[in-house]
Amino acid sequence: MNKIRRMCASTFVSAGTAFLLLAAFPVSAAAADAAALAAKYNCQTCHAVDKKLVGPAFKEVATKYAGDAGAAAKLQKSIKSGSSGVWGAIPMPPNNVPDPDVKALAEWILSTK
């Protein structure tokens, strides 16, 4: 019984912490949805918002394409079809992501700068 109480208390603390963080650092619903899409499609396996992993940080991508009117279309194509040589020798494989989700991901990535 004590183990169950500790598990429940831990869950409430985690949920409470998450609530406090969201309250302290509010994000738009669209950004939260896009971050959830990044998790759903395993983007974080190779990318992070603010540091290079296998691929560039999302913030690096946003900075590189800042001011480029065709940036969203370029990112959508890279997400969907993959790319190589843009960020170094390691290619980005194609991803089986529905077009509306690809669009949301690309817009979110560009907003991370």
N, C-alpha and C positions, 0 to 999 in steps of 0.2 A: 504494500500500500504506500509506503514512503517513497518507493521508486516512482510510482505513478504520480504522486504529489510533486516530486522534484521535476518530473518530465512536464507536467502541466504548468508548474511555476516557471520553468525555463521557457516554455512556449509563450506564456503571457509576457514574460520579460522581453523576449525576442520581438513579439508583435508590438509591444509597447515601445521598444527602442526604434523599430521601423517607423511607427507612427510619429514619434518625436522627430526623427530625422526628416521624414517627409514634411512635417509641419515646419521645421526649421529651414529646410531647403526645398521650397515648393517647386515642382516641375509641372509643366503643362501635361494635360492628359495625352496629347499627341506624342510628347517626348517619352512619357512612361510607356505608352503603347509600343512605340518604336524600340525602346530598350527591351521590352518583353519580346518583340519580334527577333531582336538580335540574339537573345537567349534561346528562343524557340528554334532558330535556324543555326545555332552553334557558332555564330560569328566570333564569340569570345574565345573560341579555341585558338584563333590566330590573331585576333585584334582586341585591343583595350581602348578605352576612351582617351586616356592620357599617357600611355606608354607603349613603346614598340614591343611586340611579342614576335611572332613569326612574320606577321605583316605590320604595316605602319599603324600607329595610333589613329583613331578616328579624327582627333584634333589635327594631326599632321595632314590628313587627307583634306579636311576642311580648309586648312590654311593654304595648301597647295592650289586648291581650286577656287579660292576666294576671288570674286570679281569675274569669274568665267561664267558667262551666261549659259553655256552648254554643259556645265558641271553635273547637274542632276542627271541628264541623259547619259553622260559618260559613265557616271557611277552605276546607274541602273544597268547599263550594258555590261560593265565589269562584274557586278554582282551576279547577274544572270548567266553570262557566257564565260566568265573567268577572264584572266588577263595574264600577261607575262612581260617582264622587262620594264614595267612602269616604276616599281619600287625596289628593284634589285633582281637577283637571279632566281629567287623562289617564286614560282608562278602561283596565282590564285586560281583554284579550280572553279569550274562552273557550279552554280548552285540551283537546285530545283526549288525556287521560291516563286509563288504566284505574283503576277505583275503588280497588283495593288500593294502587296507587302514590299516588293522591291522598291517601289516608288516611295513608300513611307520610310524605309531604311535609308535610302539615298538622301532624302530631305533631312532626316534626323542627323545623319553623319555630317552633312554640310552645316548644320546648326551647332555643332559641338565646338566650333572655334571660339 
